[in-house]
Amino acid sequence: MDKYVCDICGYVYDPEAGDPDNGVSPGTAFADLPADWVCPVCGASKDDFSKED
């Protein structure tokens, strides 16, 4: 699964790790994140993320 990076703060969403502090289980693909999920570091929306090269 692809990793995605926040264009604002550089946080990398790793689907293997998920975001358990915010209710996202490990193994959750970026596309499967809830629409209202935000960057846990800066609060940016999913639209502010880009696929990591």
PQR file with spaces between the fields and no chain letter, atoms N, CA, C, O and H, PARSE charges and radii, in Angstrom:
ATOM       1  N    MET     1       0.846   -1.199    0.000 -0.4000 1.5000
ATOM       2  CA   MET     1       0.000    0.000    0.000 -0.0000 2.0000
ATOM       3  C    MET     1       0.877    1.243    0.000  0.5500 1.7000
ATOM       4  O    MET     1       1.960    1.270    0.585 -0.5500 1.4000
ATOM       5  N    ASP     2       0.380    2.257   -0.667 -0.4000 1.5000
ATOM       6  CA   ASP     2       1.149    3.495   -0.820 -0.0000 2.0000
ATOM       7  C    ASP     2       1.083    4.357    0.436  0.5500 1.7000
ATOM       8  O    ASP     2       0.073    4.397    1.139 -0.5500 1.4000
ATOM       9  H    ASP     2      -0.499    2.235   -1.142  0.4000 1.0000
ATOM      10  N    LYS     3       2.197    5.046    0.693 -0.4000 1.5000
ATOM      11  CA   LYS     3       2.250    6.029    1.762 -0.0000 2.0000
ATOM      12  C    LYS     3       1.885    7.387    1.183  0.5500 1.7000
ATOM      13  O    LYS     3       2.116    7.658    0.005 -0.5500 1.4000
ATOM      14  H    LYS     3       3.017    5.014    0.122  0.4000 1.0000
ATOM      15  N    TYR     4       1.313    8.234    2.027 -0.4000 1.5000
ATOM      16  CA   TYR     4       0.943    9.587    1.605 -0.0000 2.0000
ATOM      17  C    TYR     4       1.562   10.584    2.571  0.5500 1.7000
ATOM      18  O    TYR     4       1.623   10.343    3.776 -0.5500 1.4000
ATOM      19  H    TYR     4       1.125    8.014    2.984  0.4000 1.0000
ATOM      20  N    VAL     5       2.023   11.713    2.027 -0.4000 1.5000
ATOM      21  CA   VAL     5       2.694   12.728    2.832 -0.0000 2.0000
ATOM      22  C    VAL     5       1.866   14.011    2.843  0.5500 1.7000
ATOM      23  O    VAL     5       1.315   14.425    1.823 -0.5500 1.4000
ATOM      24  H    VAL     5       1.973   11.909    1.047  0.4000 1.0000
ATOM      25  N    CYS     6       1.793   14.624    4.016 -0.4000 1.5000
ATOM      26  CA   CYS     6       1.081   15.890    4.169 -0.0000 2.0000
ATOM      27  C    CYS     6       1.898   16.991    3.517  0.5500 1.7000
ATOM      28  O    CYS     6       3.066   17.191    3.851 -0.5500 1.4000
ATOM      29  H    CYS     6       2.240   14.287    4.845  0.4000 1.0000
ATOM      30  N    ASP     7       1.271   17.711    2.572 -0.4000 1.5000
ATOM      31  CA   ASP     7       1.971   18.775    1.859 -0.0000 2.0000
ATOM      32  C    ASP     7       2.288   19.969    2.765  0.5500 1.7000
ATOM      33  O    ASP     7       3.139   20.793    2.430 -0.5500 1.4000
ATOM      34  H    ASP     7       0.323   17.548    2.300  0.4000 1.0000
ATOM      35  N    ILE     8       1.615   20.060    3.896 -0.4000 1.5000
ATOM      36  CA   ILE     8       1.784   21.200    4.789 -0.0000 2.0000
ATOM      37  C    ILE     8       2.891   20.970    5.814  0.5500 1.7000
ATOM      38  O    ILE     8       3.766   21.818    5.989 -0.5500 1.4000
ATOM      39  H    ILE     8       0.924   19.390    4.168  0.4000 1.0000
ATOM      40  N    CYS     9       2.852   19.805    6.498 -0.4000 1.5000
ATOM      41  CA   CYS     9       3.822   19.607    7.588 -0.0000 2.0000
ATOM      42  C    CYS     9       4.804   18.463    7.371  0.5500 1.7000
ATOM      43  O    CYS     9       5.778   18.335    8.112 -0.5500 1.4000
ATOM      44  H    CYS     9       2.141   19.116    6.355  0.4000 1.0000
ATOM      45  N    GLY    10       4.556   17.625    6.356 -0.4000 1.5000
ATOM      46  CA   GLY    10       5.486   16.539    6.082 -0.0000 2.0000
ATOM      47  C    GLY    10       5.172   15.228    6.774  0.5500 1.7000
ATOM      48  O    GLY    10       5.906   14.254    6.609 -0.5500 1.4000
ATOM      49  H    GLY    10       3.764   17.729    5.754  0.4000 1.0000
ATOM      50  N    TYR    11       4.078   15.181    7.561 -0.4000 1.5000
ATOM      51  CA   TYR    11       3.674   13.921    8.200 -0.0000 2.0000
ATOM      52  C    TYR    11       3.421   12.867    7.126  0.5500 1.7000
ATOM      53  O    TYR    11       2.797   13.151    6.104 -0.5500 1.4000
ATOM      54  H    TYR    11       3.481   15.972    7.695  0.4000 1.0000
ATOM      55  N    VAL    12       3.909   11.651    7.362 -0.4000 1.5000
ATOM      56  CA   VAL    12       3.697   10.564    6.407 -0.0000 2.0000
ATOM      57  C    VAL    12       2.676    9.590    6.979  0.5500 1.7000
ATOM      58  O    VAL    12       2.875    9.025    8.054 -0.5500 1.4000
ATOM      59  H    VAL    12       4.416   11.421    8.192  0.4000 1.0000
ATOM      60  N    TYR    13       1.571    9.398    6.242 -0.4000 1.5000
ATOM      61  CA   TYR    13       0.591    8.386    6.626 -0.0000 2.0000
ATOM      62  C    TYR    13       1.054    7.059    6.051  0.5500 1.7000
ATOM      63  O    TYR    13       1.155    6.893    4.835 -0.5500 1.4000
ATOM      64  H    TYR    13       1.409    9.857    5.369  0.4000 1.0000
ATOM      65  N    ASP    14       1.335    6.115    6.947 -0.4000 1.5000
ATOM      66  CA   ASP    14       1.776    4.777    6.570 -0.0000 2.0000
ATOM      67  C    ASP    14       0.620    3.820    6.832  0.5500 1.7000
ATOM      68  O    ASP    14       0.265    3.591    7.988 -0.5500 1.4000
ATOM      69  H    ASP    14       1.253    6.251    7.934  0.4000 1.0000
ATOM      70  N    PRO    15       0.019    3.252    5.772 -0.5600 1.5000
ATOM      71  CA   PRO    15      -1.133    2.383    5.982  0.2800 2.0000
ATOM      72  C    PRO    15      -0.829    1.146    6.816  0.5500 1.7000
ATOM      73  O    PRO    15      -1.732    0.594    7.445 -0.5500 1.4000
ATOM      74  N    GLU    16       0.422    0.702    6.834 -0.4000 1.5000
ATOM      75  CA   GLU    16       0.773   -0.454    7.663 -0.0000 2.0000
ATOM      76  C    GLU    16       0.656   -0.122    9.143  0.5500 1.7000
ATOM      77  O    GLU    16       0.354   -0.999    9.953 -0.5500 1.4000
ATOM      78  H    GLU    16       1.155    1.151    6.324  0.4000 1.0000
ATOM      79  N    ALA    17       0.891    1.135    9.502 -0.4000 1.5000
ATOM      80  CA   ALA    17       0.806    1.568   10.891 -0.0000 2.0000
ATOM      81  C    ALA    17      -0.580    2.114   11.229  0.5500 1.7000
ATOM      82  O    ALA    17      -1.020    2.032   12.376 -0.5500 1.4000
ATOM      83  H    ALA    17       1.136    1.846    8.843  0.4000 1.0000
ATOM      84  N    GLY    18      -1.270    2.673   10.226 -0.4000 1.5000
ATOM      85  CA   GLY    18      -2.559    3.318   10.476 -0.0000 2.0000
ATOM      86  C    GLY    18      -2.370    4.577   11.311  0.5500 1.7000
ATOM      87  O    GLY    18      -1.302    5.190   11.306 -0.5500 1.4000
ATOM      88  H    GLY    18      -0.912    2.739    9.294  0.4000 1.0000
ATOM      89  N    ASP    19      -3.413    4.946   12.016 -0.4000 1.5000
ATOM      90  CA   ASP    19      -3.382    6.106   12.921 -0.0000 2.0000
ATOM      91  C    ASP    19      -4.210    5.732   14.143  0.5500 1.7000
ATOM      92  O    ASP    19      -5.279    6.297   14.370 -0.5500 1.4000
ATOM      93  H    ASP    19      -4.280    4.448   12.020  0.4000 1.0000
ATOM      94  N    PRO    20      -3.711    4.772   14.938 -0.5600 1.5000
ATOM      95  CA   PRO    20      -4.503    4.239   16.052  0.2800 2.0000
ATOM      96  C    PRO    20      -4.926    5.279   17.083  0.5500 1.7000
ATOM      97  O    PRO    20      -5.954    5.112   17.740 -0.5500 1.4000
ATOM      98  N    ASP    21      -4.151    6.349   17.234 -0.4000 1.5000
ATOM      99  CA   ASP    21      -4.526    7.394   18.197 -0.0000 2.0000
ATOM     100  C    ASP    21      -5.815    8.101   17.772  0.5500 1.7000
ATOM     101  O    ASP    21      -6.487    8.727   18.592 -0.5500 1.4000
ATOM     102  H    ASP    21      -3.316    6.485   16.701  0.4000 1.0000
ATOM     103  N    ASN    22      -6.154    7.996   16.479 -0.4000 1.5000
ATOM     104  CA   ASN    22      -7.346    8.648   15.957 -0.0000 2.0000
ATOM     105  C    ASN    22      -8.348    7.639   15.378  0.5500 1.7000
ATOM     106  O    ASN    22      -9.168    7.980   14.525 -0.5500 1.4000
ATOM     107  H    ASN    22      -5.608    7.487   15.813  0.4000 1.0000
ATOM     108  N    GLY    23      -8.266    6.395   15.857 -0.4000 1.5000
ATOM     109  CA   GLY    23      -9.253    5.385   15.504 -0.0000 2.0000
ATOM     110  C    GLY    23      -9.078    4.724   14.152  0.5500 1.7000
ATOM     111  O    GLY    23     -10.016    4.112   13.640 -0.5500 1.4000
ATOM     112  H    GLY    23      -7.600    6.118   16.550  0.4000 1.0000
ATOM     113  N    VAL    24      -7.889    4.834   13.559 -0.4000 1.5000
ATOM     114  CA   VAL    24      -7.640    4.202   12.264 -0.0000 2.0000
ATOM     115  C    VAL    24      -6.747    2.978   12.477  0.5500 1.7000
ATOM     116  O    VAL    24      -5.597    3.097   12.899 -0.5500 1.4000
ATOM     117  H    VAL    24      -7.128    5.331   13.975  0.4000 1.0000
ATOM     118  N    SER    25      -7.294    1.816   12.181 -0.4000 1.5000
ATOM     119  CA   SER    25      -6.576    0.564   12.405 -0.0000 2.0000
ATOM     120  C    SER    25      -5.414    0.384   11.434  0.5500 1.7000
ATOM     121  O    SER    25      -5.479    0.843   10.293 -0.5500 1.4000
ATOM     122  H    SER    25      -8.228    1.720   11.838  0.4000 1.0000
ATOM     123  N    PRO    26      -4.346   -0.285   11.885 -0.5600 1.5000
ATOM     124  CA   PRO    26      -3.265   -0.636   10.960  0.2800 2.0000
ATOM     125  C    PRO    26      -3.839   -1.432    9.787  0.5500 1.7000
ATOM     126  O    PRO    26      -4.759   -2.231    9.962 -0.5500 1.4000
ATOM     127  N    GLY    27      -3.294   -1.209    8.604 -0.4000 1.5000
ATOM     128  CA   GLY    27      -3.778   -1.892    7.414 -0.0000 2.0000
ATOM     129  C    GLY    27      -4.836   -1.116    6.653  0.5500 1.7000
ATOM     130  O    GLY    27      -5.367   -1.609    5.658 -0.5500 1.4000
ATOM     131  H    GLY    27      -2.547   -0.560    8.462  0.4000 1.0000
ATOM     132  N    THR    28      -5.156    0.106    7.109 -0.4000 1.5000
ATOM     133  CA   THR    28      -6.162    0.936    6.439 -0.0000 2.0000
ATOM     134  C    THR    28      -5.506    1.761    5.334  0.5500 1.7000
ATOM     135  O    THR    28      -4.639    2.594    5.599 -0.5500 1.4000
ATOM     136  H    THR    28      -4.724    0.507    7.918  0.4000 1.0000
ATOM     137  N    ALA    29      -5.927    1.523    4.101 -0.4000 1.5000
ATOM     138  CA   ALA    29      -5.393    2.272    2.965 -0.0000 2.0000
ATOM     139  C    ALA    29      -5.812    3.737    3.075  0.5500 1.7000
ATOM     140  O    ALA    29      -6.849    4.054    3.658 -0.5500 1.4000
ATOM     141  H    ALA    29      -6.631    0.846    3.885  0.4000 1.0000
ATOM     142  N    PHE    30      -4.998    4.624    2.509 -0.4000 1.5000
ATOM     143  CA   PHE    30      -5.311    6.058    2.555 -0.0000 2.0000
ATOM     144  C    PHE    30      -6.690    6.328    1.958  0.5500 1.7000
ATOM     145  O    PHE    30      -7.454    7.127    2.499 -0.5500 1.4000
ATOM     146  H    PHE    30      -4.156    4.367    2.036  0.4000 1.0000
ATOM     147  N    ALA    31      -7.009    5.673    0.855 -0.4000 1.5000
ATOM     148  CA   ALA    31      -8.301    5.877    0.188 -0.0000 2.0000
ATOM     149  C    ALA    31      -9.475    5.460    1.072  0.5500 1.7000
ATOM     150  O    ALA    31     -10.599    5.929    0.887 -0.5500 1.4000
ATOM     151  H    ALA    31      -6.388    5.024    0.416  0.4000 1.0000
ATOM     152  N    ASP    32      -9.206    4.577    2.033 -0.4000 1.5000
ATOM     153  CA   ASP    32     -10.267    4.083    2.916 -0.0000 2.0000
ATOM     154  C    ASP    32     -10.410    4.878    4.206  0.5500 1.7000
ATOM     155  O    ASP    32     -11.265    4.570    5.037 -0.5500 1.4000
ATOM     156  H    ASP    32      -8.293    4.197    2.183  0.4000 1.0000
ATOM     157  N    LEU    33      -9.573    5.906    4.377 -0.4000 1.5000
ATOM     158  CA   LEU    33      -9.710    6.755    5.560 -0.0000 2.0000
ATOM     159  C    LEU    33     -11.042    7.493    5.507  0.5500 1.7000
ATOM     160  O    LEU    33     -11.516    7.826    4.420 -0.5500 1.4000
ATOM     161  H    LEU    33      -8.879    6.156    3.702  0.4000 1.0000
ATOM     162  N    PRO    34     -11.657    7.757    6.664 -0.5600 1.5000
ATOM     163  CA   PRO    34     -12.909    8.521    6.657  0.2800 2.0000
ATOM     164  C    PRO    34     -12.704    9.893    6.013  0.5500 1.7000
ATOM     165  O    PRO    34     -11.615   10.464    6.085 -0.5500 1.4000
ATOM     166  N    ALA    35     -13.750   10.413    5.387 -0.4000 1.5000
ATOM     167  CA   ALA    35     -13.669   11.706    4.700 -0.0000 2.0000
ATOM     168  C    ALA    35     -13.283   12.833    5.645  0.5500 1.7000
ATOM     169  O    ALA    35     -12.680   13.820    5.223 -0.5500 1.4000
ATOM     170  H    ALA    35     -14.634    9.949    5.328  0.4000 1.0000
ATOM     171  N    ASP    36     -13.629   12.690    6.932 -0.4000 1.5000
ATOM     172  CA   ASP    36     -13.336   13.760    7.890 -0.0000 2.0000
ATOM     173  C    ASP    36     -12.011   13.548    8.627  0.5500 1.7000
ATOM     174  O    ASP    36     -11.702   14.289    9.560 -0.5500 1.4000
ATOM     175  H    ASP    36     -14.119   11.888    7.274  0.4000 1.0000
ATOM     176  N    TRP    37     -11.224   12.544    8.222 -0.4000 1.5000
ATOM     177  CA   TRP    37      -9.913   12.319    8.847 -0.0000 2.0000
ATOM     178  C    TRP    37      -9.016   13.501    8.515  0.5500 1.7000
ATOM     179  O    TRP    37      -9.049   14.021    7.400 -0.5500 1.4000
ATOM     180  H    TRP    37     -11.474   11.941    7.464  0.4000 1.0000
ATOM     181  N    VAL    38      -8.212   13.924    9.490 -0.4000 1.5000
ATOM     182  CA   VAL    38      -7.266   15.024    9.279 -0.0000 2.0000
ATOM     183  C    VAL    38      -5.881   14.603    9.745  0.5500 1.7000
ATOM     184  O    VAL    38      -5.731   13.665   10.528 -0.5500 1.4000
ATOM     185  H    VAL    38      -8.185   13.501   10.395  0.4000 1.0000
ATOM     186  N    CYS    39      -4.883   15.304    9.257 -0.4000 1.5000
ATOM     187  CA   CYS    39      -3.502   15.055    9.661 -0.0000 2.0000
ATOM     188  C    CYS    39      -3.396   15.159   11.173  0.5500 1.7000
ATOM     189  O    CYS    39      -3.811   16.164   11.751 -0.5500 1.4000
ATOM     190  H    CYS    39      -5.004   16.067    8.621  0.4000 1.0000
ATOM     191  N    PRO    40      -2.845   14.133   11.828 -0.5600 1.5000
ATOM     192  CA   PRO    40      -2.744   14.179   13.289  0.2800 2.0000
ATOM     193  C    PRO    40      -1.730   15.196   13.804  0.5500 1.7000
ATOM     194  O    PRO    40      -1.711   15.490   14.999 -0.5500 1.4000
ATOM     195  N    VAL    41      -0.895   15.733   12.932 -0.4000 1.5000
ATOM     196  CA   VAL    41       0.108   16.707   13.347 -0.0000 2.0000
ATOM     197  C    VAL    41      -0.402   18.140   13.184  0.5500 1.7000
ATOM     198  O    VAL    41      -0.313   18.948   14.109 -0.5500 1.4000
ATOM     199  H    VAL    41      -0.911   15.494   11.961  0.4000 1.0000
ATOM     200  N    CYS    42      -0.941   18.447   11.987 -0.4000 1.5000
ATOM     201  CA   CYS    42      -1.296   19.848   11.728 -0.0000 2.0000
ATOM     202  C    CYS    42      -2.782   20.076   11.443  0.5500 1.7000
ATOM     203  O    CYS    42      -3.215   21.223   11.330 -0.5500 1.4000
ATOM     204  H    CYS    42      -1.013   17.791   11.237  0.4000 1.0000
ATOM     205  N    GLY    43      -3.568   19.001   11.326 -0.4000 1.5000
ATOM     206  CA   GLY    43      -5.000   19.158   11.105 -0.0000 2.0000
ATOM     207  C    GLY    43      -5.406   19.364    9.657  0.5500 1.7000
ATOM     208  O    GLY    43      -6.556   19.707    9.384 -0.5500 1.4000
ATOM     209  H    GLY    43      -3.217   18.070   11.418  0.4000 1.0000
ATOM     210  N    ALA    44      -4.475   19.160    8.716 -0.4000 1.5000
ATOM     211  CA   ALA    44      -4.798   19.322    7.300 -0.0000 2.0000
ATOM     212  C    ALA    44      -5.758   18.224    6.844  0.5500 1.7000
ATOM     213  O    ALA    44      -5.772   17.129    7.406 -0.5500 1.4000
ATOM     214  H    ALA    44      -3.540   18.881    8.938  0.4000 1.0000
ATOM     215  N    SER    45      -6.556   18.525    5.826 -0.4000 1.5000
ATOM     216  CA   SER    45      -7.506   17.546    5.315 -0.0000 2.0000
ATOM     217  C    SER    45      -6.812   16.560    4.377  0.5500 1.7000
ATOM     218  O    SER    45      -5.658   16.758    3.999 -0.5500 1.4000
ATOM     219  H    SER    45      -6.545   19.415    5.370  0.4000 1.0000
ATOM     220  N    LYS    46      -7.527   15.493    4.007 -0.4000 1.5000
ATOM     221  CA   LYS    46      -6.981   14.494    3.080 -0.0000 2.0000
ATOM     222  C    LYS    46      -6.572   15.119    1.758  0.5500 1.7000
ATOM     223  O    LYS    46      -5.664   14.624    1.091 -0.5500 1.4000
ATOM     224  H    LYS    46      -8.465   15.332    4.314  0.4000 1.0000
ATOM     225  N    ASP    47      -7.237   16.207    1.372 -0.4000 1.5000
ATOM     226  CA   ASP    47      -6.917   16.878    0.103 -0.0000 2.0000
ATOM     227  C    ASP    47      -5.519   17.485    0.111  0.5500 1.7000
ATOM     228  O    ASP    47      -4.964   17.783   -0.947 -0.5500 1.4000
ATOM     229  H    ASP    47      -7.975   16.609    1.914  0.4000 1.0000
ATOM     230  N    ASP    48      -4.951   17.669    1.295 -0.4000 1.5000
ATOM     231  CA   ASP    48      -3.619   18.269    1.426 -0.0000 2.0000
ATOM     232  C    ASP    48      -2.508   17.214    1.464  0.5500 1.7000
ATOM     233  O    ASP    48      -1.372   17.521    1.827 -0.5500 1.4000
ATOM     234  H    ASP    48      -5.402   17.428    2.154  0.4000 1.0000
ATOM     235  N    PHE    49      -2.832   15.985    1.092 -0.4000 1.5000
ATOM     236  CA   PHE    49      -1.850   14.904    1.071 -0.0000 2.0000
ATOM     237  C    PHE    49      -1.526   14.521   -0.365  0.5500 1.7000
ATOM     238  O    PHE    49      -2.380   14.601   -1.248 -0.5500 1.4000
ATOM     239  H    PHE    49      -3.755   15.736    0.797  0.4000 1.0000
ATOM     240  N    SER    50      -0.280   14.104   -0.592 -0.4000 1.5000
ATOM     241  CA   SER    50       0.165   13.633   -1.891 -0.0000 2.0000
ATOM     242  C    SER    50       0.795   12.258   -1.736  0.5500 1.7000
ATOM     243  O    SER    50       1.392   11.942   -0.707 -0.5500 1.4000
ATOM     244  H    SER    50       0.414   14.039    0.125  0.4000 1.0000
ATOM     245  N    LYS    51       0.650   11.445   -2.778 -0.4000 1.5000
ATOM     246  CA   LYS    51       1.262   10.114   -2.772 -0.0000 2.0000
ATOM     247  C    LYS    51       2.768   10.260   -2.696  0.5500 1.7000
ATOM     248  O    LYS    51       3.366   11.045   -3.431 -0.5500 1.4000
ATOM     249  H    LYS    51       0.165   11.701   -3.615  0.4000 1.0000
ATOM     250  N    GLU    52       3.382    9.490   -1.792 -0.4000 1.5000
ATOM     251  CA   GLU    52       4.843    9.546   -1.634 -0.0000 2.0000
ATOM     252  C    GLU    52       5.502    8.832   -2.800  0.5500 1.7000
ATOM     253  O    GLU    52       5.062    7.756   -3.205 -0.5500 1.4000
ATOM     254  H    GLU    52       2.897    8.852   -1.195  0.4000 1.0000
ATOM     255  N    ASP    53       6.557    9.428   -3.341 -0.4000 1.5000
ATOM     256  CA   ASP    53       7.285    8.822   -4.463 -0.0000 2.0000
ATOM     257  C    ASP    53       8.180    7.707   -4.005  0.5500 1.7000
ATOM     258  O    ASP    53       8.864    7.089   -4.821 -0.5500 1.4000
ATOM     259  H    ASP    53       6.915   10.302   -3.013  0.4000 1.0000
